[in-house]
Amino acid sequence: MKDVLHYVKRLADYSGFKLYLNLIGMALIGLLDGLGMLLLIPMLNMSGIAAEAGTMHPVTKALSFVRDYPAAEGLLIVLAIYLTVSIAQFVMQRALTVQNINMHQNFVHDLRMTLYRGLLAAGWEFYLNRRKSDIISSLTTEMGRVNSGVHLFMSALTSGIFTVIQIGLAVWLSPVITAYVVGSGLALGLFARRFSRKATVLGNHTVETSQRHLAGITDLFGGIKEVKSNRLERSRLAWVQQLSARLRYEQEEFTRIRTASQLLYKIASSVLIAAFLYLSVVLFRTQPGQMVVIIVIFSRLWPRFISGQANMEQVASFIPAFRNLRALEQESAAAAEQGNNLREEEDVTERLRMERGIVCRDLDYRYGGEESAYALRNVNLTIPAGRMTAIVGRSGAGKSTLVDLVMGLVKPQRGQVLVDGSPVTGALLESLRQSLSYVPQDPFLFHATIRENLLLVEPKATEAQLWEALEASSAAEFVRRLPAGLDTLIGDRGVKLSGGERQRLVLGRALLRKPSILVLDEATSALDRENETNIQQALEQLRGRTTILVIAHRLSTIRNADQVVVLERGQIVQQGEYGRLAGERGGVFRQLLGASREQGGDFSGGERYDWGPN
Ligand SMILES: Nc1ncnc2c1ncn2[C@@H]1O[C@H](COP(=O)(O)OP(=O)(O)OP(=O)(O)O)[C@@H](O)[C@H]1O
């Protein structure tokens, strides 16, 4: 429950005085409503339906001036007061409902923004161990539950205030009968706690099942091509069927719990009303007018009480969602990258003007805890500014990890990354990222036009600049051939383009930013030789201006690199010029060159080096 209270407190913090105004308004409405009902006593009296005998009720006394008028006029006056009180109550109720929604929507907006800001400001490591679909589930389903949970809680609270006032009036009319009804209600409420506990347990299962569902469908449709081509439809369908049955069962179970508690309340309320009537008439000898009012009060309170109880059961079933969302907020806040708080409207980060270069000093990195293997071990490396550094090595050697460390995406457990001698943290990390373009193996393209995809990184780029970048990445020709040119819609993640076209487009986008540091992680793996040569020439043009870091399996792409760094099991085993490394007999690079040549990946050194056994 403390997670629910945390969000309710946040609602109170966001809303400030509005919330208190709302609660006071609710109390006033409760009073007006009660007053309207009390007016029933003189109305019943004056109309002769239930004449008061003996002592006069205070309300009748207060309206005794009406007795000076003829009966019909007197009744009209009482009815006019009744109508005024009722209309005032309805108008206030509407104003409060509107304000309530306004408060709630502000809360939702703020909650959403805080969460998104936190997630976007969190470092890359935060995402390494999380299922993306769990995050999506939190941002959609769980956030929805938290919002309605807070809403339900607030409704229960306002109902509570209303109830207290109404009970106060009932006490005034007949303390004994009220004590009887309230006592029975509390006993029922205590008994109902077991339903709330059951609802919480079920809520836990539901969160888990819906997370599994979302994760499964994300994978299913992400890999739909593999599903279709490998005839996995049937197995996927079986999986959905199993999960759907689980979802169905949980929903039914929740309805079972809910209806059981409702049934109990309804039966109990009928029994209580019957007993109440009997006791009022036979034992307490209540005045008819007062009795009618008490019946009216309780007949209106019971449904409120029952629905309030049902709301609290629903809130209880949402508790796991509250807990998850809060954990996500706390964990993403704890994983915030230094300086990256995304609070400013505009990005004022200055571009980096790197003079000397990047130095990796004594770097160690492991993905897991102490027991896990080192992905990088004792790495010392200088990446000179304005030059091209190539990182090569077998699959799993640690190339991408090294690049992630250089980009400041992950922090080494030991050692430092320095830019021009300063550690990459805080403002320097921000300006490093601001000046860097990264092209991954599996580039990201939006379901939008080519133009929109390009402008994403450089919103102010002119038409000429767009084409210049596309020319440099060898993409201009195919874009020109498309019927809508730059305005062609490229489909989900660029599905309407070939792998090579996608890579060239993303490379163009990276160049459009005119980065001081360009990082290419297998960025040209899908290109044919002609396009690859063109891109190499374009990269040549950047020499002296841009620091280029390339990861490549196809070694032909790094022929022109100023230095080649060879990684093997997380350690640098060779480093130097392409030609020199290729000549080192027994070296890993030479073995890699041999493998690359066999795969037809190298077309540079075939004649220059001796490929004989090492
Ligand atoms: N998110 C991760 N969690 C745990 N281990 C990881 C993670 N990413 C990589 N590793 C491990 O770290 C080591 C280095 O991986 P890395 O991706 O840096 O290699 P790589 O040289 O880039 O490989 P490839 O050429 O296949 O892309 C590997 O043993 C890999 O299994």
The ligand as a Tripos MOL2 file, in Angstrom:
@<TRIPOS>MOLECULE
LIG
   31    33     1     0     0
SMALL
NO_CHARGES

@<TRIPOS>ATOM
      1 N1         24.8690   -7.4450  -22.8820 N.pl3     1 LIG1
      2 C1         25.7830   -8.3790  -22.6070 C.ar      1 LIG1
      3 N2         25.6670   -9.1170  -21.5020 N.ar      1 LIG1
      4 C2         26.5660  -10.0610  -21.1990 C.ar      1 LIG1
      5 N3         27.6360  -10.3440  -21.9570 N.ar      1 LIG1
      6 C3         27.8080   -9.6430  -23.0770 C.ar      1 LIG1
      7 C4         26.8950   -8.6320  -23.4750 C.ar      1 LIG1
      8 N4         27.3190   -8.0980  -24.6450 N.ar      1 LIG1
      9 C5         28.4510   -8.7610  -24.9570 C.ar      1 LIG1
     10 N5         28.7550   -9.6780  -24.0360 N.ar      1 LIG1
     11 C6         29.9130  -10.5830  -24.0240 C.3       1 LIG1
     12 O1         31.0920   -9.7810  -24.0400 O.3       1 LIG1
     13 C7         32.0500  -10.3070  -24.9330 C.3       1 LIG1
     14 C8         32.4470   -9.2500  -25.9690 C.3       1 LIG1
     15 O2         31.3120   -8.9470  -26.7510 O.3       1 LIG1
     16 P1         31.3460   -7.8810  -27.9180 P.3       1 LIG1
     17 O3         29.9760   -7.6820  -28.3800 O.co2     1 LIG1
     18 O4         32.1170   -6.6860  -27.4620 O.co2     1 LIG1
     19 O5         32.1980   -8.6540  -29.0140 O.3       1 LIG1
     20 P2         32.4480   -8.2790  -30.5200 P.3       1 LIG1
     21 O6         33.9140   -8.4390  -30.7350 O.co2     1 LIG1
     22 O7         31.8910   -6.9560  -30.8340 O.co2     1 LIG1
     23 O8         31.6460   -9.4250  -31.2430 O.3       1 LIG1
     24 P3         30.9490   -9.4490  -32.6940 P.3       1 LIG1
     25 O9         32.0180   -9.2890  -33.7050 O.co2     1 LIG1
     26 O10        30.3580  -10.8160  -32.7510 O.co2     1 LIG1
     27 O11        29.9330   -8.3490  -32.7190 O.co2     1 LIG1
     28 C9         31.4240  -11.5450  -25.5520 C.3       1 LIG1
     29 O12        31.9330  -12.6600  -24.8690 O.3       1 LIG1
     30 C10        29.9470  -11.4050  -25.2960 C.3       1 LIG1
     31 O13        29.3460  -12.6610  -25.0970 O.3       1 LIG1
@<TRIPOS>BOND
     1     1     2 1
     2     2     3 ar
     3     2     7 ar
     4     3     4 ar
     5     4     5 ar
     6     5     6 ar
     7     6     7 ar
     8     6    10 ar
     9     7     8 ar
    10     8     9 ar
    11     9    10 ar
    12    10    11 1
    13    11    12 1
    14    11    30 1
    15    12    13 1
    16    13    14 1
    17    13    28 1
    18    14    15 1
    19    15    16 1
    20    16    17 2
    21    16    18 1
    22    16    19 1
    23    19    20 1
    24    20    21 2
    25    20    22 1
    26    20    23 1
    27    23    24 1
    28    24    25 2
    29    24    26 1
    30    24    27 1
    31    28    29 1
    32    28    30 1
    33    30    31 1
@<TRIPOS>SUBSTRUCTURE
     1 LIG1         1 GROUP 0 **** ****
